[in-house]
Amino acid sequence: MTRSKALVAPLPVSARLPAAVFSLVLGAFFLWGAGFASADALHDAAHDARHAMGLPCH
């Protein structure tokens, strides 16, 4: 049995930084949005998402 190992070059920081910043901004937006949204809006969003996935909710 022969095992091969893939050689992967690490990405430089300049290539990873935009993805990290975007992820941080997106996560902050979700936390801020959930923190300031009304309970009815959050319930409706979760309810619609469950129906979109085909899951029962009631």
DSSP file (Angstrom, degrees, kcal/mol; ACC not computed):
  #  RESIDUE AA STRUCTURE BP1 BP2  ACC     N-H-->O    O-->H-N    N-H-->O    O-->H-N    TCO  KAPPA ALPHA  PHI   PSI    X-CA   Y-CA   Z-CA
    1    1 A M              0   0    0      0, 0.0     2,-0.5     0, 0.0     0, 0.0   0.000 360.0 360.0 360.0 129.0    0.0    0.0    0.0
    2    2 A T        -     0   0    0      2,-0.0     2,-0.5     0, 0.0     0, 0.0  -0.909 360.0-159.5-109.1 130.1    1.4    3.4   -1.0
    3    3 A R        -     0   0    0     -2,-0.5     2,-0.4     2,-0.0     0, 0.0  -0.901   5.8-159.9-108.3 135.3    0.4    6.5    0.8
    4    4 A S        -     0   0    0     -2,-0.5     2,-0.5     2,-0.0    -2,-0.0  -0.866   5.6-147.2-113.6 150.6    0.9    9.9   -0.8
    5    5 A K        -     0   0    0     -2,-0.4     2,-0.3     2,-0.0    -2,-0.0  -0.965  15.6-130.9-119.1 127.2    1.0   13.2    0.9
    6    6 A A        -     0   0    0     -2,-0.5     2,-0.7     1,-0.0    -2,-0.0  -0.585  16.4-139.0 -77.7 134.3   -0.4   16.3   -0.7
    7    7 A L        -     0   0    0     -2,-0.3     2,-0.5     2,-0.0    -1,-0.0  -0.850  24.7-178.6 -95.4 118.4    2.0   19.2   -0.6
    8    8 A V        -     0   0    0     -2,-0.7     3,-0.0     3,-0.0    -2,-0.0  -0.971  20.3-139.6-121.8 124.4    0.1   22.4    0.2
    9    9 A A        -     0   0    0     -2,-0.5     2,-0.1     1,-0.1    -2,-0.0  -0.651  29.0-113.0 -80.8 135.4    1.8   25.8    0.4
   10   10 A P        -     0   0    0      0, 0.0    -1,-0.1     0, 0.0     0, 0.0  -0.387  31.1-114.4 -66.8 144.9    0.6   28.0    3.2
   11   11 A L        -     0   0    0      1,-0.1     5,-0.0    -2,-0.1    -3,-0.0  -0.569  31.3-113.7 -78.0 141.2   -1.3   31.1    2.1
   12   12 A P    >>  -     0   0    0      0, 0.0     3,-1.5     0, 0.0     4,-1.3  -0.318  26.7-109.0 -70.2 160.8    0.4   34.4    3.0
   13   13 A V  H 3> S+     0   0    0      1,-0.3     4,-2.6     2,-0.2     3,-0.2   0.847 117.6  63.6 -58.6 -35.6   -1.3   36.7    5.5
   14   14 A S  H 34 S+     0   0    0      1,-0.2    -1,-0.3     2,-0.2    -3,-0.0   0.753 105.8  45.5 -64.1 -22.8   -2.2   39.1    2.7
   15   15 A A  H <4 S+     0   0    0     -3,-1.5     4,-0.4     2,-0.1    -1,-0.2   0.752 117.5  42.6 -88.3 -27.4   -4.4   36.4    1.2
   16   16 A R  H  X S+     0   0    0     -4,-1.3     4,-2.1    -3,-0.2    -2,-0.2   0.745  98.1  74.2 -89.3 -25.4   -6.0   35.4    4.5
   17   17 A L  H  X S+     0   0    0     -4,-2.6     4,-2.7     1,-0.2     5,-0.2   0.896  92.6  51.3 -60.9 -46.2   -6.6   38.9    5.9
   18   18 A P  H  > S+     0   0    0      0, 0.0     4,-2.5     0, 0.0    -1,-0.2   0.909 112.0  47.9 -59.6 -39.9   -9.5   39.9    3.7
   19   19 A A  H  > S+     0   0    0     -4,-0.4     4,-2.3     2,-0.2    -2,-0.2   0.891 112.6  49.1 -66.0 -38.9  -11.4   36.7    4.5
   20   20 A A  H  X S+     0   0    0     -4,-2.1     4,-2.2     2,-0.2    -1,-0.2   0.915 112.9  46.4 -67.1 -42.8  -10.8   37.1    8.2
   21   21 A V  H  X S+     0   0    0     -4,-2.7     4,-2.6     2,-0.2     5,-0.2   0.919 112.7  50.1 -65.6 -43.3  -11.9   40.8    8.2
   22   22 A F  H  X S+     0   0    0     -4,-2.5     4,-2.7    -5,-0.2     5,-0.2   0.918 111.1  49.2 -60.7 -43.7  -15.0   39.8    6.2
   23   23 A S  H  X S+     0   0    0     -4,-2.3     4,-2.5     2,-0.2    -1,-0.2   0.892 111.3  49.6 -63.0 -40.4  -15.9   37.0    8.6
   24   24 A L  H  X S+     0   0    0     -4,-2.2     4,-2.3     2,-0.2    -2,-0.2   0.926 113.2  45.6 -64.6 -45.2  -15.4   39.4   11.6
   25   25 A V  H  X S+     0   0    0     -4,-2.6     4,-2.4     2,-0.2    -2,-0.2   0.918 114.0  48.8 -65.5 -43.5  -17.7   42.0   10.0
   26   26 A L  H  X S+     0   0    0     -4,-2.7     4,-2.3     2,-0.2    -2,-0.2   0.922 112.3  48.3 -62.8 -44.7  -20.3   39.5    9.0
   27   27 A G  H  X S+     0   0    0     -4,-2.5     4,-2.4     1,-0.2    -1,-0.2   0.902 111.8  49.4 -62.7 -41.3  -20.3   37.9   12.5
   28   28 A A  H  X S+     0   0    0     -4,-2.3     4,-2.8     1,-0.2     5,-0.2   0.892 109.6  52.4 -64.7 -38.8  -20.6   41.3   14.2
   29   29 A F  H  X S+     0   0    0     -4,-2.4     4,-2.9     2,-0.2    -2,-0.2   0.917 110.4  47.6 -62.7 -43.3  -23.5   42.2   11.9
   30   30 A F  H  X S+     0   0    0     -4,-2.3     4,-2.6     2,-0.2     5,-0.2   0.927 114.2  46.2 -64.9 -44.0  -25.3   39.0   12.8
   31   31 A L  H  X S+     0   0    0     -4,-2.4     4,-2.1     2,-0.2    -2,-0.2   0.922 115.7  45.7 -65.0 -42.9  -24.8   39.6   16.5
   32   32 A W  H  X S+     0   0    0     -4,-2.8     4,-1.9     2,-0.2    -2,-0.2   0.922 113.9  49.5 -65.0 -43.8  -25.8   43.2   16.3
   33   33 A G  H  X S+     0   0    0     -4,-2.9     4,-1.1    -5,-0.2    -2,-0.2   0.905 113.9  44.6 -62.8 -42.3  -28.8   42.4   14.2
   34   34 A A  H  < S+     0   0    0     -4,-2.6    -1,-0.2    -5,-0.2    -2,-0.2   0.840 112.0  54.0 -71.0 -31.7  -30.0   39.6   16.6
   35   35 A G  H  < S+     0   0    0     -4,-2.1    -2,-0.2    -5,-0.2    -1,-0.2   0.840 118.3  32.5 -71.5 -32.8  -29.3   41.8   19.6
   36   36 A F  H  < S+     0   0    0     -4,-1.9    -1,-0.2    -5,-0.1    -2,-0.2   0.474  94.3 104.6-105.8  -2.7  -31.5   44.7   18.4
   37   37 A A  S  < S-     0   0    0     -4,-1.1     2,-0.1    -5,-0.2    -3,-0.0  -0.459  77.0-107.7 -75.7 150.8  -34.2   42.9   16.4
   38   38 A S     >  -     0   0    0     -2,-0.1     4,-2.1     1,-0.1     5,-0.2  -0.402  26.4-114.4 -73.7 157.4  -37.6   42.5   18.0
   39   39 A A  H  > S+     0   0    0      1,-0.2     4,-2.4     2,-0.2     5,-0.2   0.868 116.5  54.5 -61.5 -36.8  -38.6   39.1   19.3
   40   40 A D  H  > S+     0   0    0      2,-0.2     4,-2.6     1,-0.2    -1,-0.2   0.900 106.9  50.4 -65.1 -39.7  -41.3   38.9   16.7
   41   41 A A  H  > S+     0   0    0      2,-0.2     4,-2.2     1,-0.2    -2,-0.2   0.913 112.0  47.2 -65.4 -41.9  -38.9   39.5   13.8
   42   42 A L  H  X S+     0   0    0     -4,-2.1     4,-2.4     2,-0.2     5,-0.2   0.909 112.7  49.4 -65.6 -41.3  -36.5   36.8   15.1
   43   43 A H  H  X S+     0   0    0     -4,-2.4     4,-2.7     1,-0.2    -2,-0.2   0.930 111.6  48.6 -62.8 -45.1  -39.4   34.4   15.5
   44   44 A D  H  X S+     0   0    0     -4,-2.6     4,-2.5     2,-0.2    -1,-0.2   0.893 111.5  49.7 -63.7 -39.4  -40.7   35.0   12.0
   45   45 A A  H  X S+     0   0    0     -4,-2.2     4,-2.1     2,-0.2    -1,-0.2   0.922 114.1  44.4 -65.7 -43.7  -37.2   34.6   10.5
   46   46 A A  H  X S+     0   0    0     -4,-2.4     4,-2.2     2,-0.2    -2,-0.2   0.895 113.0  52.3 -66.5 -38.8  -36.6   31.3   12.3
   47   47 A H  H  X S+     0   0    0     -4,-2.7     4,-1.9    -5,-0.2    -2,-0.2   0.924 111.1  46.2 -62.7 -46.2  -40.1   30.2   11.4
   48   48 A D  H  X S+     0   0    0     -4,-2.5     4,-2.2     1,-0.2    -1,-0.2   0.873 111.1  52.9 -65.5 -37.3  -39.6   30.9    7.7
   49   49 A A  H  X S+     0   0    0     -4,-2.1     4,-1.6     2,-0.2    -1,-0.2   0.897 107.5  51.3 -66.2 -39.2  -36.2   29.2    7.7
   50   50 A R  H  <>S+     0   0    0     -4,-2.2     5,-2.6     1,-0.2     4,-0.3   0.916 111.6  47.1 -64.2 -41.7  -37.6   26.1    9.2
   51   51 A H  H ><5S+     0   0    0     -4,-1.9     3,-1.1     1,-0.2    -2,-0.2   0.888 108.3  55.7 -65.4 -38.1  -40.3   26.0    6.5
   52   52 A A  H 3<5S+     0   0    0     -4,-2.2    -1,-0.2     1,-0.3    -2,-0.2   0.828 108.7  48.0 -64.3 -31.3  -37.7   26.6    3.8
   53   53 A M  T 3<5S-     0   0    0     -4,-1.6    -1,-0.3    -5,-0.1    -2,-0.2   0.474 118.4-113.0 -86.5  -2.4  -35.8   23.5    5.0
   54   54 A G  T < 5 +     0   0    0     -3,-1.1    -3,-0.2    -4,-0.3    -2,-0.1   0.711  68.5 142.4  80.3  20.3  -38.9   21.4    5.1
   55   55 A L      < -     0   0    0     -5,-2.6    -1,-0.3    -6,-0.2     2,-0.1  -0.720  52.1-118.4 -94.7 143.6  -39.0   21.0    8.9
   56   56 A P        +     0   0    0      0, 0.0    -1,-0.0     0, 0.0    -5,-0.0  -0.470  29.9 176.4 -74.2 152.7  -42.2   21.1   10.9
   57   57 A C              0   0    0     -2,-0.1    -6,-0.0    -6,-0.0   -10,-0.0   0.540 360.0 360.0-132.3 -15.8  -42.6   23.8   13.4
   58   58 A H              0   0    0      0, 0.0     0, 0.0     0, 0.0     0, 0.0   0.381 360.0 360.0-127.4 360.0  -46.1   23.5   14.9
